[in-house]
Amino acid sequence: MQGLRAVLFDLDGTLIDSAPDLAGAANDMLAARDLPPVPYESLRPLCGSGARGMIGGAFGIAPGDERFEALKREFLDIYEARMLRLTRVFTDVAVMLSELQLPWGIVTNKAERFALPLAEALRLQTKVVVGGDTTPHTKPHPAPLLEAARRIGVEAGACIYVGDDERDVIAGHAAGMKTAAVSWGYLGRGKPIETWGADFLLSSPAELLKLCRVP
């Protein structure tokens, strides 16, 4: 990785395990309707898709359905009220970040309304947080990644983007960055991680630390 000057990370499923609160918010909505909860194991793989994934998993409703937007607003309000109840930085990720010698940032599709308070409360001492509403586009568009590189002050080609979703790989390549896909994340229910086309497949944060070690 010669020439690497910065590391950019996805947030949910890559740096933090937010699935307990995302799934919890969905099940809170079901409980309010006297409906049975969806097992956590069924909702966890969908957490990388945020509100869309949780509403789909809990109610079987997708964007385009006339009920979706109202459910999305309700979900986001409930999630905001509980988003720090169970969410934590992955233990091995915390160790990796403490030893990372390069500047790093967060690029997430989570709106700043959630991403900024989470980063602060969880003491993620990052150079930059680019949320889903920071630029006019969300991943897999490269604009958020390019904005993060600009704010850190490095060229996009000198960055690696690390995430747990195929959209992260697509966005990273579109921005001209190297990409790493992490197997400890949520991964979704789409294609296997090995088919995403990432430059690197990582099974532990320690592997990323070795990859990014400054000579």
Summary of the structure (lengths in Angstrom):
residues: 215
radius of gyration: 16.9
end to end distance: 10.3
largest distance: 58.0
contacts: 728
relative contact order: 0.18
helix: 47%
strand: 13%
